Amino acid sequence: MQFVIYLTFATLSLAMILIFIRLILGPTLPDRVVALELLASVIVAMIGAYAIYTDTASFIDVAIVAALTAFLAAIGFARFLERGGPRDD
Amino acid sequence: MIEWIIKFLMLTSSIFILLAAIGVLRLPDLLTRMHASTKAGALGITLMMIAASFHFFDTVVMAKSLAVIIFILITAPIAAHAIGRAGYFVGVPVWSKTVKDELINCYDPDSHRLLSGLETEEELEIYRQNLDYKPRIRVTRREKND
């Protein structure tokens, strides 16, 4: 069980590194927003894995809050882009 | 038995999320990147939450993880729609091998109007007359008092 959990963490961390590369490269601002949203998804999954790892059920609440803030951030960014705020890619 | 199910779900979840990350890194433009990230990411979170609910096997935790799953499945398409719409209208370049773009020349960035392409002549005439009117979400209009 331990080995599988470590493997899960390693895979998720690799995914995080790849998303960070896209976050730095991303030619336009919407690309970076997509990368940030997927990064929030990785964080939610990582919190779930950590809840299993530490056998603490309270971390599921943290996952709920993380998903909520990620959704609000994505909607806010989209609204900001569509309303035409000042932009410097 | 149930431990093997948890192991399988965790590994599948992490592999799906890794696939989403590879897709975000490798695919050519914004829409295809979103196509990779939204669906695979939502499936990854879903599988991880099912694994957590199997691991704890408690009614409260199951309800919470089910809430996370339903929340993700509702909000992921909405967020992707909002970002994709905003990105298209901002003018993010589309991949050069894109086969079909039905909204091309239908959006006016100055007046924020989106034409459907099926307007009659009368509607187009009304549209041309009202070009300077910008519909926004909050329009503050002041009544003219002499």
gemmi code that builds the backbone of each chain (N, CA, C; Angstrom):
import gemmi

chains = {
    "A": [
        ("MET", (0.828, -1.206, 0.000), (0.000, 0.000, 0.000), (0.866, 1.261, 0.000)),
        ("GLN", (1.914, 1.252, 0.862), (2.804, 2.412, 0.919), (3.409, 2.718, -0.444)),
        ("PHE", (3.876, 1.644, -1.095), (4.553, 1.842, -2.381), (3.605, 2.466, -3.398)),
        ("VAL", (2.355, 1.995, -3.408), (1.388, 2.539, -4.373), (1.123, 4.014, -4.087)),
        ("ILE", (1.042, 4.357, -2.791), (0.793, 5.764, -2.447), (1.970, 6.630, -2.880)),
        ("TYR", (3.196, 6.128, -2.617), (4.365, 6.901, -3.061), (4.385, 7.044, -4.571)),
        ("LEU", (4.000, 5.973, -5.274), (3.977, 6.039, -6.737), (2.950, 7.068, -7.212)),
        ("THR", (1.801, 7.093, -6.526), (0.780, 8.088, -6.868), (1.304, 9.506, -6.671)),
        ("PHE", (1.968, 9.727, -5.518), (2.526, 11.057, -5.276), (3.560, 11.423, -6.332)),
        ("ALA", (4.385, 10.450, -6.702), (5.414, 10.735, -7.710), (4.787, 11.097, -9.042)),
        ("THR", (3.747, 10.342, -9.432), (3.101, 10.636, -10.712), (2.443, 12.010, -10.700)),
        ("LEU", (1.768, 12.315, -9.582), (1.114, 13.628, -9.491), (2.149, 14.751, -9.500)),
        ("SER", (3.294, 14.516, -8.854), (4.334, 15.555, -8.856), (4.898, 15.753, -10.252)),
        ("LEU", (5.043, 14.651, -10.983), (5.512, 14.776, -12.372), (4.513, 15.580, -13.201)),
        ("ALA", (3.213, 15.298, -12.978), (2.179, 16.066, -13.678), (2.281, 17.539, -13.332)),
        ("MET", (2.538, 17.836, -12.045), (2.684, 19.230, -11.623), (3.849, 19.907, -12.337)),
        ("ILE", (4.969, 19.180, -12.474), (6.132, 19.767, -13.150), (5.785, 20.089, -14.602)),
        ("LEU", (5.110, 19.153, -15.274), (4.757, 19.382, -16.678), (3.814, 20.586, -16.808)),
        ("ILE", (2.856, 20.696, -15.860), (1.930, 21.829, -15.931), (2.663, 23.139, -15.666)),
        ("PHE", (3.662, 23.102, -14.772), (4.436, 24.319, -14.509), (5.206, 24.753, -15.747)),
        ("ILE", (5.706, 23.762, -16.511), (6.398, 24.130, -17.747), (5.440, 24.858, -18.691)),
        ("ARG", (4.194, 24.335, -18.798), (3.230, 25.012, -19.664), (2.870, 26.383, -19.093)),
        ("LEU", (2.825, 26.476, -17.761), (2.501, 27.766, -17.130), (3.560, 28.805, -17.449)),
        ("ILE", (4.821, 28.376, -17.506), (5.885, 29.337, -17.820), (5.920, 29.614, -19.315)),
        ("LEU", (5.776, 28.563, -20.137), (5.865, 28.743, -21.583), (4.687, 29.525, -22.131)),
        ("GLY", (3.468, 29.127, -21.657), (2.176, 29.506, -22.215), (2.168, 30.781, -23.010)),
        ("PRO", (1.965, 30.749, -24.306), (2.131, 31.976, -25.087), (1.118, 33.058, -24.735)),
        ("THR", (-0.089, 32.688, -24.361), (-1.088, 33.709, -24.053), (-1.627, 33.511, -22.641)),
        ("LEU", (-2.362, 34.521, -22.180), (-2.911, 34.459, -20.818), (-3.934, 33.330, -20.634)),
        ("PRO", (-4.861, 33.069, -21.583), (-5.783, 31.942, -21.381), (-5.081, 30.596, -21.253)),
        ("ASP", (-3.951, 30.400, -21.937), (-3.196, 29.157, -21.758), (-2.746, 29.000, -20.312)),
        ("ARG", (-2.262, 30.108, -19.753), (-1.812, 30.046, -18.363), (-2.979, 29.786, -17.428)),
        ("VAL", (-4.157, 30.361, -17.752), (-5.321, 30.124, -16.893), (-5.705, 28.640, -16.929)),
        ("VAL", (-5.650, 28.032, -18.119), (-5.956, 26.602, -18.225), (-4.957, 25.782, -17.418)),
        ("ALA", (-3.676, 26.167, -17.496), (-2.658, 25.444, -16.734), (-2.904, 25.582, -15.236)),
        ("LEU", (-3.296, 26.789, -14.802), (-3.569, 26.986, -13.374), (-4.756, 26.153, -12.916)),
        ("GLU", (-5.776, 26.049, -13.781), (-6.959, 25.276, -13.411), (-6.598, 23.799, -13.263)),
        ("LEU", (-5.793, 23.299, -14.203), (-5.392, 21.893, -14.092), (-4.493, 21.681, -12.879)),
        ("LEU", (-3.695, 22.707, -12.552), (-2.855, 22.615, -11.351), (-3.720, 22.491, -10.102)),
        ("ALA", (-4.838, 23.228, -10.079), (-5.758, 23.100, -8.939), (-6.355, 21.697, -8.889)),
        ("SER", (-6.652, 21.124, -10.066), (-7.169, 19.751, -10.087), (-6.151, 18.781, -9.512)),
        ("VAL", (-4.876, 18.961, -9.881), (-3.820, 18.090, -9.359), (-3.727, 18.232, -7.851)),
        ("ILE", (-3.889, 19.479, -7.368), (-3.793, 19.701, -5.923), (-4.940, 18.998, -5.207)),
        ("VAL", (-6.164, 19.055, -5.790), (-7.301, 18.368, -5.168), (-7.044, 16.865, -5.112)),
        ("ALA", (-6.544, 16.296, -6.219), (-6.258, 14.859, -6.218), (-5.166, 14.522, -5.214)),
        ("MET", (-4.176, 15.423, -5.090), (-3.080, 15.180, -4.157), (-3.575, 15.234, -2.710)),
        ("ILE", (-4.532, 16.122, -2.439), (-5.108, 16.168, -1.094), (-5.841, 14.867, -0.799)),
        ("GLY", (-6.552, 14.326, -1.814), (-7.216, 13.043, -1.611), (-6.223, 11.934, -1.303)),
        ("ALA", (-5.115, 11.913, -2.059), (-4.095, 10.890, -1.812), (-3.467, 11.070, -0.435)),
        ("TYR", (-3.306, 12.348, -0.032), (-2.703, 12.596, 1.274), (-3.642, 12.190, 2.401)),
        ("ALA", (-4.962, 12.350, 2.173), (-5.934, 11.894, 3.164), (-5.842, 10.384, 3.342)),
        ("ILE", (-5.638, 9.671, 2.243), (-5.482, 8.219, 2.359), (-4.157, 7.882, 3.051)),
        ("TYR", (-3.128, 8.656, 2.727), (-1.785, 8.375, 3.265), (-1.735, 8.551, 4.771)),
        ("THR", (-2.335, 9.675, 5.245), (-2.292, 9.936, 6.686), (-3.488, 9.364, 7.421)),
        ("ASP", (-4.428, 8.773, 6.699), (-5.626, 8.179, 7.298), (-6.433, 9.215, 8.076)),
        ("THR", (-6.493, 10.417, 7.544), (-7.229, 11.506, 8.179), (-8.362, 11.931, 7.252)),
        ("ALA", (-9.578, 11.754, 7.707), (-10.718, 12.017, 6.822), (-10.993, 13.497, 6.653)),
        ("SER", (-10.440, 14.329, 7.542), (-10.760, 15.762, 7.491), (-10.206, 16.433, 6.251)),
        ("PHE", (-9.211, 15.801, 5.606), (-8.608, 16.439, 4.432), (-9.566, 16.509, 3.256)),
        ("ILE", (-10.652, 15.715, 3.303), (-11.640, 15.792, 2.222), (-12.290, 17.176, 2.198)),
        ("ASP", (-12.479, 17.753, 3.392), (-13.012, 19.119, 3.455), (-12.090, 20.100, 2.753)),
        ("VAL", (-10.782, 19.919, 2.973), (-9.808, 20.784, 2.304), (-9.929, 20.638, 0.792)),
        ("ALA", (-10.190, 19.411, 0.338), (-10.349, 19.192, -1.106), (-11.561, 19.948, -1.625)),
        ("ILE", (-12.656, 19.946, -0.846), (-13.852, 20.690, -1.264), (-13.521, 22.166, -1.432)),
        ("VAL", (-12.831, 22.732, -0.427), (-12.522, 24.171, -0.471), (-11.586, 24.479, -1.637)),
        ("ALA", (-10.608, 23.598, -1.860), (-9.666, 23.835, -2.964), (-10.390, 23.819, -4.307)),
        ("ALA", (-11.309, 22.863, -4.490), (-12.053, 22.810, -5.750), (-12.903, 24.061, -5.930)),
        ("LEU", (-13.520, 24.507, -4.837), (-14.363, 25.714, -4.900), (-13.553, 26.933, -5.312)),
        ("THR", (-12.417, 27.149, -4.650), (-11.617, 28.338, -4.989), (-11.077, 28.254, -6.408)),
        ("ALA", (-10.749, 27.038, -6.858), (-10.238, 26.907, -8.231), (-11.312, 27.299, -9.233)),
        ("PHE", (-12.546, 26.864, -8.971), (-13.641, 27.224, -9.883), (-13.866, 28.727, -9.890)),
        ("LEU", (-13.862, 29.330, -8.703), (-14.080, 30.776, -8.647), (-12.966, 31.530, -9.355)),
        ("ALA", (-11.723, 31.051, -9.201), (-10.595, 31.720, -9.863), (-10.731, 31.614, -11.374)),
        ("ALA", (-11.143, 30.444, -11.859), (-11.276, 30.283, -13.313), (-12.359, 31.203, -13.861)),
        ("ILE", (-13.513, 31.260, -13.157), (-14.600, 32.122, -13.629), (-14.178, 33.588, -13.580)),
        ("GLY", (-13.451, 33.952, -12.513), (-13.000, 35.327, -12.411), (-12.043, 35.715, -13.515)),
        ("PHE", (-11.099, 34.811, -13.813), (-10.161, 35.085, -14.895), (-10.888, 35.212, -16.231)),
        ("ALA", (-11.865, 34.324, -16.456), (-12.589, 34.372, -17.728), (-13.360, 35.670, -17.860)),
        ("ARG", (-13.990, 36.086, -16.756), (-14.753, 37.332, -16.791), (-13.828, 38.519, -17.033)),
        ("PHE", (-12.665, 38.481, -16.372), (-11.674, 39.554, -16.542), (-11.213, 39.646, -17.991)),
        ("LEU", (-10.959, 38.470, -18.609), (-10.516, 38.477, -20.002), (-11.606, 39.005, -20.910)),
        ("GLU", (-12.848, 38.569, -20.655), (-13.920, 38.918, -21.585), (-14.302, 40.380, -21.469)),
        ("ARG", (-14.188, 40.931, -20.265), (-14.498, 42.344, -20.119), (-13.376, 43.232, -20.626)),
        ("GLY", (-12.243, 42.635, -20.971), (-11.185, 43.407, -21.596), (-10.394, 44.240, -20.637)),
        ("GLY", (-9.881, 43.627, -19.593), (-9.025, 44.351, -18.681), (-7.646, 44.573, -19.302)),
        ("PRO", (-6.783, 45.296, -18.605), (-5.427, 45.485, -19.123), (-4.678, 44.159, -19.134)),
        ("ARG", (-4.003, 43.878, -20.234), (-3.446, 42.545, -20.412), (-1.999, 42.667, -20.881)),
        ("ASP", (-1.136, 41.888, -20.247), (0.254, 41.839, -20.694), (0.688, 40.387, -20.621)),
        ("ASP", (0.585, 39.701, -21.763), (0.877, 38.265, -21.774), (2.336, 38.014, -21.431)),
    ],
    "B": [
        ("MET", (-8.878, -7.440, -0.483), (-9.657, -7.212, -1.715), (-9.875, -5.721, -1.943)),
        ("ILE", (-10.414, -5.059, -0.873), (-10.762, -3.649, -1.070), (-9.493, -2.808, -1.182)),
        ("GLU", (-8.412, -3.308, -0.579), (-7.146, -2.589, -0.702), (-6.653, -2.576, -2.151)),
        ("TRP", (-6.873, -3.686, -2.836), (-6.468, -3.734, -4.243), (-7.292, -2.774, -5.082)),
        ("ILE", (-8.592, -2.659, -4.735), (-9.437, -1.702, -5.471), (-8.924, -0.283, -5.245)),
        ("ILE", (-8.552, 0.027, -3.986), (-8.044, 1.375, -3.682), (-6.755, 1.640, -4.452)),
        ("LYS", (-5.861, 0.638, -4.453), (-4.599, 0.802, -5.194), (-4.864, 1.066, -6.667)),
        ("PHE", (-5.754, 0.263, -7.240), (-6.056, 0.426, -8.664), (-6.621, 1.810, -8.948)),
        ("LEU", (-7.565, 2.261, -8.083), (-8.186, 3.564, -8.324), (-7.173, 4.691, -8.199)),
        ("MET", (-6.288, 4.600, -7.184), (-5.296, 5.674, -7.019), (-4.349, 5.733, -8.206)),
        ("LEU", (-3.883, 4.563, -8.635), (-2.938, 4.573, -9.758), (-3.620, 5.068, -11.034)),
        ("THR", (-4.867, 4.625, -11.276), (-5.565, 5.079, -12.474), (-5.778, 6.582, -12.443)),
        ("SER", (-6.161, 7.091, -11.263), (-6.367, 8.529, -11.123), (-5.101, 9.312, -11.448)),
        ("SER", (-3.968, 8.862, -10.863), (-2.735, 9.617, -11.100), (-2.312, 9.509, -12.549)),
        ("ILE", (-2.569, 8.355, -13.173), (-2.177, 8.229, -14.582), (-3.040, 9.127, -15.464)),
        ("PHE", (-4.344, 9.232, -15.139), (-5.194, 10.131, -15.933), (-4.746, 11.578, -15.784)),
        ("ILE", (-4.384, 11.954, -14.549), (-3.953, 13.341, -14.359), (-2.619, 13.591, -15.058)),
        ("LEU", (-1.746, 12.570, -15.044), (-0.487, 12.722, -15.783), (-0.760, 12.882, -17.282)),
        ("LEU", (-1.749, 12.126, -17.796), (-2.104, 12.265, -19.208), (-2.627, 13.668, -19.496)),
        ("ALA", (-3.431, 14.210, -18.578), (-3.924, 15.573, -18.760), (-2.766, 16.557, -18.802)),
        ("ALA", (-1.778, 16.356, -17.913), (-0.631, 17.269, -17.885), (0.174, 17.171, -19.180)),
        ("ILE", (0.367, 15.932, -19.666), (1.100, 15.772, -20.921), (0.341, 16.438, -22.063)),
        ("GLY", (-1.005, 16.293, -22.039), (-1.800, 16.937, -23.071), (-1.689, 18.443, -23.014)),
        ("VAL", (-1.735, 19.006, -21.801), (-1.602, 20.463, -21.669), (-0.237, 20.917, -22.168)),
        ("LEU", (0.773, 20.089, -21.923), (2.114, 20.507, -22.354), (2.295, 20.363, -23.860)),
        ("ARG", (1.743, 19.316, -24.452), (2.124, 18.963, -25.807), (1.177, 19.458, -26.891)),
        ("LEU", (-0.097, 19.673, -26.568), (-1.064, 19.975, -27.631), (-0.868, 21.395, -28.161)),
        ("PRO", (-1.320, 21.653, -29.381), (-0.862, 22.867, -30.070), (-1.554, 24.168, -29.692)),
        ("ASP", (-2.842, 24.184, -29.366), (-3.450, 25.492, -29.087), (-4.388, 25.411, -27.886)),
        ("LEU", (-5.008, 26.533, -27.577), (-5.768, 26.647, -26.317), (-6.913, 25.647, -26.239)),
        ("LEU", (-7.670, 25.514, -27.318), (-8.881, 24.680, -27.243), (-8.521, 23.217, -27.086)),
        ("THR", (-7.498, 22.752, -27.809), (-7.107, 21.349, -27.661), (-6.510, 21.101, -26.278)),
        ("ARG", (-5.792, 22.091, -25.749), (-5.252, 21.930, -24.393), (-6.380, 21.821, -23.375)),
        ("MET", (-7.423, 22.634, -23.569), (-8.548, 22.543, -22.650), (-9.251, 21.208, -22.783)),
        ("HIS", (-9.321, 20.719, -24.012), (-9.935, 19.414, -24.257), (-9.211, 18.325, -23.484)),
        ("ALA", (-7.876, 18.443, -23.387), (-7.129, 17.442, -22.619), (-7.341, 17.637, -21.121)),
        ("SER", (-7.242, 18.893, -20.675), (-7.154, 19.112, -19.227), (-8.483, 18.897, -18.526)),
        ("THR", (-9.580, 19.368, -19.127), (-10.853, 19.358, -18.405), (-11.338, 17.942, -18.131)),
        ("LYS", (-11.429, 17.143, -19.186), (-12.051, 15.826, -19.025), (-11.174, 14.884, -18.226)),
        ("ALA", (-9.881, 14.830, -18.574), (-9.009, 13.890, -17.862), (-8.805, 14.320, -16.416)),
        ("GLY", (-8.721, 15.647, -16.176), (-8.567, 16.119, -14.808), (-9.779, 15.794, -13.944)),
        ("ALA", (-10.982, 16.012, -14.500), (-12.200, 15.707, -13.738), (-12.284, 14.206, -13.441)),
        ("LEU", (-11.914, 13.381, -14.429), (-11.956, 11.933, -14.190), (-10.936, 11.525, -13.134)),
        ("GLY", (-9.760, 12.182, -13.143), (-8.749, 11.863, -12.143), (-9.225, 12.181, -10.733)),
        ("ILE", (-9.830, 13.374, -10.558), (-10.334, 13.732, -9.227), (-11.429, 12.773, -8.803)),
        ("THR", (-12.319, 12.423, -9.742), (-13.412, 11.502, -9.418), (-12.880, 10.169, -8.906)),
        ("LEU", (-11.889, 9.618, -9.615), (-11.354, 8.317, -9.201), (-10.666, 8.416, -7.845)),
        ("MET", (-9.934, 9.538, -7.618), (-9.247, 9.677, -6.333), (-10.243, 9.798, -5.184)),
        ("MET", (-11.357, 10.506, -5.419), (-12.350, 10.644, -4.349), (-13.061, 9.314, -4.099)),
        ("ILE", (-13.288, 8.527, -5.158), (-13.878, 7.197, -4.939), (-12.915, 6.333, -4.127)),
        ("ALA", (-11.615, 6.461, -4.416), (-10.620, 5.704, -3.651), (-10.648, 6.115, -2.183)),
        ("ALA", (-10.770, 7.431, -1.931), (-10.804, 7.892, -0.542), (-12.041, 7.369, 0.175)),
        ("SER", (-13.186, 7.401, -0.531), (-14.401, 6.927, 0.137), (-14.341, 5.419, 0.394)),
        ("PHE", (-13.677, 4.651, -0.482), (-13.493, 3.231, -0.209), (-12.553, 3.008, 0.970)),
        ("HIS", (-11.515, 3.872, 1.054), (-10.513, 3.682, 2.107), (-11.094, 3.931, 3.487)),
        ("PHE", (-11.861, 5.039, 3.627), (-12.407, 5.344, 4.944), (-13.658, 4.526, 5.228)),
        ("PHE", (-14.463, 4.279, 4.186), (-15.675, 3.473, 4.273), (-16.574, 3.950, 5.401)),
        ("ASP", (-16.850, 5.252, 5.364), (-17.661, 5.886, 6.397), (-18.714, 6.721, 5.674)),
        ("THR", (-19.897, 6.794, 6.240), (-20.985, 7.471, 5.535), (-20.694, 8.945, 5.317)),
        ("VAL", (-20.131, 9.583, 6.357), (-19.863, 11.019, 6.255), (-18.824, 11.282, 5.170)),
        ("VAL", (-17.740, 10.489, 5.191), (-16.680, 10.696, 4.212), (-17.194, 10.395, 2.809)),
        ("MET", (-18.037, 9.372, 2.692), (-18.604, 9.048, 1.381), (-19.455, 10.197, 0.867)),
        ("ALA", (-20.246, 10.802, 1.772), (-21.076, 11.935, 1.349), (-20.212, 13.106, 0.925)),
        ("LYS", (-19.130, 13.348, 1.680), (-18.247, 14.471, 1.330), (-17.566, 14.235, -0.018)),
        ("SER", (-17.053, 13.027, -0.207), (-16.361, 12.785, -1.478), (-17.341, 12.778, -2.638)),
        ("LEU", (-18.576, 12.334, -2.381), (-19.595, 12.423, -3.433), (-19.900, 13.884, -3.754)),
        ("ALA", (-19.898, 14.738, -2.706), (-20.097, 16.171, -2.944), (-18.984, 16.746, -3.805)),
        ("VAL", (-17.728, 16.320, -3.505), (-16.607, 16.800, -4.329), (-16.795, 16.356, -5.769)),
        ("ILE", (-17.189, 15.090, -5.964), (-17.324, 14.565, -7.328), (-18.392, 15.336, -8.088)),
        ("ILE", (-19.557, 15.530, -7.433), (-20.651, 16.226, -8.122), (-20.248, 17.665, -8.420)),
        ("PHE", (-19.570, 18.297, -7.452), (-19.130, 19.678, -7.657), (-18.170, 19.775, -8.842)),
        ("ILE", (-17.199, 18.848, -8.895), (-16.242, 18.881, -10.004), (-16.948, 18.635, -11.326)),
        ("LEU", (-17.862, 17.655, -11.340), (-18.527, 17.339, -12.609), (-19.440, 18.468, -13.067)),
        ("ILE", (-19.934, 19.297, -12.112), (-20.751, 20.436, -12.538), (-19.869, 21.598, -12.978)),
        ("THR", (-18.814, 21.886, -12.185), (-18.082, 23.131, -12.435), (-17.028, 23.017, -13.528)),
        ("ALA", (-16.473, 21.842, -13.763), (-15.406, 21.744, -14.769), (-15.882, 22.155, -16.164)),
        ("PRO", (-17.048, 21.700, -16.646), (-17.491, 22.168, -17.955), (-17.802, 23.657, -17.984)),
        ("ILE", (-18.333, 24.193, -16.854), (-18.673, 25.619, -16.843), (-17.405, 26.462, -16.946)),
        ("ALA", (-16.398, 26.086, -16.148), (-15.142, 26.845, -16.183), (-14.484, 26.734, -17.551)),
        ("ALA", (-14.514, 25.523, -18.139), (-13.892, 25.347, -19.455), (-14.626, 26.165, -20.506)),
        ("HIS", (-15.946, 26.189, -20.404), (-16.722, 26.990, -21.356), (-16.380, 28.465, -21.233)),
        ("ALA", (-16.303, 28.951, -19.983), (-16.021, 30.376, -19.776), (-14.632, 30.736, -20.302)),
        ("ILE", (-13.643, 29.904, -19.982), (-12.280, 30.226, -20.425), (-12.155, 30.108, -21.936)),
        ("GLY", (-12.791, 29.075, -22.511), (-12.691, 28.915, -23.955), (-13.346, 30.069, -24.694)),
        ("ARG", (-14.517, 30.494, -24.200), (-15.216, 31.616, -24.827), (-14.381, 32.895, -24.730)),
        ("ALA", (-13.871, 33.143, -23.501), (-13.065, 34.347, -23.311), (-11.815, 34.295, -24.182)),
        ("GLY", (-11.159, 33.123, -24.230), (-9.940, 33.012, -25.025), (-10.194, 33.219, -26.503)),
        ("TYR", (-11.307, 32.653, -26.985), (-11.611, 32.833, -28.414), (-11.894, 34.285, -28.730)),
        ("PHE", (-12.630, 34.947, -27.847), (-12.985, 36.323, -28.141), (-11.826, 37.273, -27.924)),
        ("VAL", (-10.891, 36.903, -27.031), (-9.717, 37.744, -26.847), (-8.838, 37.686, -28.095)),
        ("GLY", (-8.900, 36.569, -28.813), (-8.137, 36.473, -30.039), (-6.944, 35.551, -29.941)),
        ("VAL", (-7.071, 34.527, -29.122), (-6.003, 33.535, -29.038), (-5.909, 32.803, -30.378)),
        ("PRO", (-4.709, 32.669, -30.928), (-4.605, 32.008, -32.237), (-5.028, 30.548, -32.180)),
        ("VAL", (-5.781, 30.140, -33.199), (-6.240, 28.761, -33.315), (-5.217, 28.002, -34.142)),
        ("TRP", (-5.131, 26.694, -33.890), (-4.147, 25.856, -34.578), (-4.335, 25.958, -36.085)),
        ("SER", (-3.233, 25.948, -36.820), (-3.314, 26.171, -38.260), (-4.008, 25.027, -38.986)),
        ("LYS", (-4.045, 23.829, -38.400), (-4.699, 22.704, -39.070), (-6.153, 22.536, -38.651)),
        ("THR", (-6.720, 23.558, -37.980), (-8.119, 23.466, -37.596), (-9.000, 23.370, -38.828)),
        ("VAL", (-9.935, 22.397, -38.830), (-10.732, 22.152, -40.027), (-11.866, 23.154, -40.133)),
        ("LYS", (-12.551, 23.418, -39.008), (-13.759, 24.218, -39.090), (-13.800, 25.239, -37.971)),
        ("ASP", (-14.123, 26.463, -38.322), (-14.287, 27.520, -37.338), (-15.536, 28.282, -37.717)),
        ("GLU", (-16.650, 27.930, -37.074), (-17.929, 28.487, -37.504), (-18.137, 29.911, -37.015)),
        ("LEU", (-17.345, 30.344, -36.041), (-17.555, 31.682, -35.505), (-16.674, 32.725, -36.165)),
        ("ILE", (-15.931, 32.313, -37.204), (-14.994, 33.271, -37.784), (-15.785, 34.402, -38.451)),
        ("ASN", (-15.334, 35.628, -38.241), (-15.969, 36.850, -38.747), (-17.359, 37.080, -38.176)),
        ("CYS", (-17.740, 36.380, -37.120), (-19.068, 36.588, -36.535), (-18.995, 37.456, -35.288)),
        ("TYR", (-17.804, 37.664, -34.747), (-17.708, 38.407, -33.494), (-17.085, 39.756, -33.739)),
        ("ASP", (-17.730, 40.767, -33.181), (-17.221, 42.121, -33.332), (-16.598, 42.541, -32.003)),
        ("PRO", (-15.264, 42.640, -31.938), (-14.649, 42.932, -30.636), (-14.937, 44.334, -30.120)),
        ("ASP", (-15.356, 45.235, -31.007), (-15.629, 46.582, -30.528), (-16.968, 46.665, -29.814)),
        ("SER", (-17.991, 46.081, -30.434), (-19.323, 46.186, -29.832), (-19.686, 44.958, -29.004)),
        ("HIS", (-18.795, 43.960, -28.938), (-19.052, 42.718, -28.194), (-20.325, 42.029, -28.662)),
        ("ARG", (-20.595, 42.067, -29.968), (-21.767, 41.385, -30.498), (-21.323, 40.114, -31.204)),
        ("LEU", (-22.092, 39.060, -31.029), (-21.823, 37.803, -31.700), (-22.974, 37.508, -32.649)),
        ("LEU", (-22.684, 37.509, -33.952), (-23.710, 37.191, -34.935), (-23.804, 35.680, -35.098)),
        ("SER", (-24.985, 35.192, -35.428), (-25.126, 33.749, -35.618), (-24.835, 33.344, -37.046)),
        ("GLY", (-24.797, 34.295, -37.977), (-24.577, 33.946, -39.368), (-25.853, 33.624, -40.109)),
        ("LEU", (-26.988, 33.633, -39.424), (-28.265, 33.298, -40.057), (-29.236, 34.473, -40.015)),
        ("GLU", (-28.683, 35.707, -39.816), (-29.578, 36.840, -39.690), (-30.208, 37.185, -41.038)),
        ("THR", (-31.426, 37.723, -40.944), (-32.054, 38.234, -42.162), (-31.535, 39.640, -42.422)),
        ("GLU", (-31.918, 40.224, -43.556), (-31.420, 41.544, -43.917), (-31.891, 42.607, -42.929)),
        ("GLU", (-33.124, 42.452, -42.453), (-33.642, 43.454, -41.512), (-32.842, 43.443, -40.216)),
        ("GLU", (-32.554, 42.267, -39.733), (-31.789, 42.180, -38.491), (-30.386, 42.733, -38.674)),
        ("LEU", (-29.790, 42.487, -39.837), (-28.460, 43.039, -40.092), (-28.511, 44.556, -40.157)),
        ("GLU", (-29.618, 45.081, -40.711), (-29.751, 46.541, -40.780), (-29.854, 47.137, -39.378)),
        ("ILE", (-30.652, 46.494, -38.514), (-30.755, 46.947, -37.115), (-29.401, 46.862, -36.431)),
        ("TYR", (-28.655, 45.789, -36.730), (-27.331, 45.611, -36.129), (-26.396, 46.725, -36.549)),
        ("ARG", (-26.440, 47.083, -37.835), (-25.519, 48.130, -38.303), (-25.880, 49.490, -37.716)),
        ("GLN", (-27.176, 49.699, -37.490), (-27.564, 50.996, -36.929), (-27.138, 51.131, -35.474)),
        ("ASN", (-27.072, 50.005, -34.759), (-26.789, 50.078, -33.323), (-25.348, 49.694, -33.003)),
        ("LEU", (-24.446, 49.930, -33.936), (-23.071, 49.471, -33.723), (-22.394, 50.154, -32.547)),
        ("ASP", (-22.782, 51.407, -32.277), (-22.073, 52.122, -31.226), (-22.602, 51.794, -29.848)),
        ("TYR", (-23.721, 51.037, -29.785), (-24.262, 50.665, -28.480), (-23.561, 49.417, -27.997)),
        ("LYS", (-22.916, 49.513, -26.854), (-22.150, 48.375, -26.345), (-22.915, 47.711, -25.212)),
        ("PRO", (-23.455, 46.534, -25.443), (-24.124, 45.848, -24.340), (-23.104, 45.308, -23.359)),
        ("ARG", (-23.193, 45.699, -22.139), (-22.320, 45.208, -21.086), (-23.190, 44.577, -20.011)),
        ("ILE", (-22.545, 44.022, -19.045), (-23.328, 43.349, -18.019), (-23.964, 44.372, -17.087)),
        ("ARG", (-23.160, 45.336, -16.682), (-23.726, 46.404, -15.877), (-23.674, 47.687, -16.693)),
        ("VAL", (-24.808, 48.101, -17.141), (-24.871, 49.350, -17.888), (-25.496, 50.391, -16.989)),
        ("THR", (-24.737, 51.421, -16.702), (-25.273, 52.488, -15.848), (-25.818, 53.570, -16.755)),
        ("ARG", (-27.102, 53.769, -16.708), (-27.736, 54.796, -17.536), (-28.263, 55.889, -16.631)),
        ("ARG", (-27.950, 57.089, -16.988), (-28.446, 58.201, -16.193), (-29.607, 58.838, -16.939)),
        ("GLU", (-30.667, 59.046, -16.199), (-31.813, 59.738, -16.794), (-31.437, 61.190, -17.026)),
        ("LYS", (-31.852, 61.691, -18.172), (-31.503, 63.074, -18.472), (-32.526, 64.011, -17.858)),
        ("ASN", (-32.071, 64.712, -16.866), (-32.927, 65.733, -16.271), (-32.448, 67.083, -16.764)),
        ("ASP", (-33.365, 67.877, -17.206), (-32.977, 69.180, -17.728), (-32.408, 70.088, -16.664)),
    ],
}
model = gemmi.Model(1)
for chain_id, residues in chains.items():
    chain = gemmi.Chain(chain_id)
    for i, (resn, *xyz) in enumerate(residues, 1):
        res = gemmi.Residue()
        res.name, res.seqid = resn, gemmi.SeqId(i, " ")
        for name, pos in zip(("N", "CA", "C"), xyz):
            atom = gemmi.Atom()
            atom.name, atom.element = name, gemmi.Element(name[0])
            atom.pos, atom.b_iso = gemmi.Position(*pos), 0.0
            res.add_atom(atom)
        chain.add_residue(res)
    model.add_chain(chain)
structure = gemmi.Structure()
structure.add_model(model)
structure.setup_entities()
